[in-house]
Amino acid sequence: MASVKQISLGVHDDARAAEFWSRALGYVRRPPRFDGDDWIVLQPAPGESGSAIAMDVSQSPPQDHPRIHLDLQAGERPLDEEVDRLVSLGARRVDWPHYPESTPPGSDPYVVLSDPEGNIFCVEGRRD
């Protein structure tokens, strides 16, 4: 059965994107695999779980309503506190027209943000 090896994000400035995602997720940069390997790939710190994220330089603009995006879990931190932390790292709040009127039973509320490159992602978690 297949599994997710890494997620590739299209970005204009791979160094800026890597800085944001590294600080947002606590990921570390993977060393180049060979001479001339200029992809920036972030991976979980040793002993941590998660999929790697590769920064793919792209000239195409980010989509307002992407078909694929990252969903983050706020973890132990309350949702609004984690959102504030991500915004302090360079994320921006998105005026998202598709929030549900109420949180469905058994699920957590979420907030839609974009990274410094304009890629949309969601953060879900508990509210205090």
C-alpha positions as CSV (number, residue, x, y, z in Angstrom):
1,M,0.0,0.0,0.0
2,A,1.3,3.5,-0.8
3,S,2.0,6.1,1.9
4,V,2.8,9.8,1.8
5,K,6.6,10.3,1.6
6,Q,6.6,14.0,1.4
7,I,4.4,17.0,0.5
8,S,5.6,19.4,-2.1
9,L,4.6,23.1,-1.9
10,G,4.9,25.5,-4.8
11,V,6.6,28.7,-3.6
12,H,8.2,31.7,-5.1
13,D,10.8,32.1,-2.4
14,D,11.9,28.7,-1.1
15,A,14.2,30.1,1.7
16,R,11.3,32.2,3.1
17,A,8.9,29.3,2.9
18,A,11.4,27.0,4.5
19,E,12.0,29.4,7.4
20,F,8.3,29.7,8.1
21,W,7.4,26.0,7.9
22,S,10.5,25.1,9.9
23,R,9.5,27.4,12.7
24,A,5.8,26.6,12.4
25,L,6.3,22.8,12.7
26,G,9.7,22.5,14.4
27,Y,11.0,20.7,11.3
28,V,14.7,20.6,10.3
29,R,16.3,20.8,6.9
30,R,17.3,17.6,5.3
31,P,20.8,17.6,3.9
32,P,21.1,17.6,0.1
33,R,21.0,14.1,-1.2
34,F,23.6,14.7,-4.0
35,D,25.7,17.5,-5.5
36,G,23.4,20.0,-7.1
37,D,20.3,19.0,-5.1
38,D,18.9,22.4,-4.6
39,W,15.5,21.4,-3.2
40,I,14.8,22.6,0.3
41,V,13.2,19.6,2.1
42,L,12.1,19.9,5.8
43,Q,11.5,16.9,7.9
44,P,10.4,16.2,11.4
45,A,13.2,16.4,14.0
46,P,14.8,13.1,14.9
47,G,12.4,10.9,16.9
48,E,9.3,12.9,15.8
49,S,6.7,11.8,13.3
50,G,5.3,13.5,10.3
51,S,5.7,13.8,6.5
52,A,8.5,15.8,4.9
53,I,7.7,19.1,3.2
54,A,9.6,20.0,0.0
55,M,9.8,23.5,-1.3
56,D,9.3,23.5,-5.1
57,V,10.0,26.9,-6.8
58,S,7.0,27.7,-8.9
59,Q,5.9,30.8,-10.9
60,S,2.2,29.8,-10.7
61,P,0.2,31.9,-8.2
62,P,-1.4,30.3,-5.1
63,Q,-5.1,29.3,-5.5
64,D,-7.8,31.0,-3.5
65,H,-9.6,27.7,-3.0
66,P,-6.9,25.0,-3.4
67,R,-8.0,21.5,-4.0
68,I,-5.3,20.2,-1.7
69,H,-4.0,21.9,1.4
70,L,-2.4,21.2,4.8
71,D,-4.5,20.7,7.9
72,L,-2.5,21.3,11.1
73,Q,-3.6,20.3,14.6
74,A,-2.9,22.9,17.3
75,G,-1.8,20.2,19.7
76,E,-1.7,21.1,23.4
77,R,-2.0,24.8,22.8
78,P,-5.5,26.3,22.5
79,L,-6.5,27.0,18.8
80,D,-6.4,30.8,19.1
81,E,-3.0,30.8,20.8
82,E,-1.5,28.6,18.1
83,V,-3.1,30.8,15.4
84,D,-1.5,33.9,17.0
85,R,1.9,32.1,17.1
86,L,1.7,31.2,13.4
87,V,0.6,34.8,12.5
88,S,3.7,36.1,14.5
89,L,5.8,33.8,12.2
90,G,4.4,35.3,9.1
91,A,1.1,33.6,8.4
92,R,-1.9,35.7,7.4
93,R,-5.5,35.2,8.3
94,V,-7.8,34.4,5.3
95,D,-11.3,35.8,4.9
96,W,-12.7,32.3,4.4
97,P,-16.4,32.3,3.3
98,H,-16.9,28.6,4.0
99,Y,-16.7,28.3,7.8
100,P,-19.6,26.2,9.2
101,E,-22.3,28.1,11.2
102,S,-21.5,25.8,14.1
103,T,-18.8,23.2,14.8
104,P,-20.1,19.7,13.9
105,P,-20.4,17.2,16.9
106,G,-17.1,15.4,17.4
107,S,-14.9,17.8,15.6
108,D,-12.8,20.8,16.6
109,P,-13.2,24.4,15.2
110,Y,-10.6,25.5,12.7
111,V,-9.1,28.7,11.3
112,V,-7.9,29.2,7.7
113,L,-4.5,30.9,7.2
114,S,-2.0,31.4,4.4
115,D,1.7,31.0,4.7
116,P,4.0,33.8,3.7
117,E,3.9,32.5,0.1
118,G,0.1,32.6,0.0
119,N,-0.5,28.9,0.3
120,I,-3.7,28.2,2.3
121,F,-3.7,25.9,5.2
122,C,-6.0,25.2,8.2
123,V,-5.4,24.9,11.9
124,E,-7.8,23.0,14.1
125,G,-7.9,22.7,17.8
126,R,-9.8,23.3,21.0
127,R,-11.0,26.7,22.2
128,D,-10.8,27.5,25.9
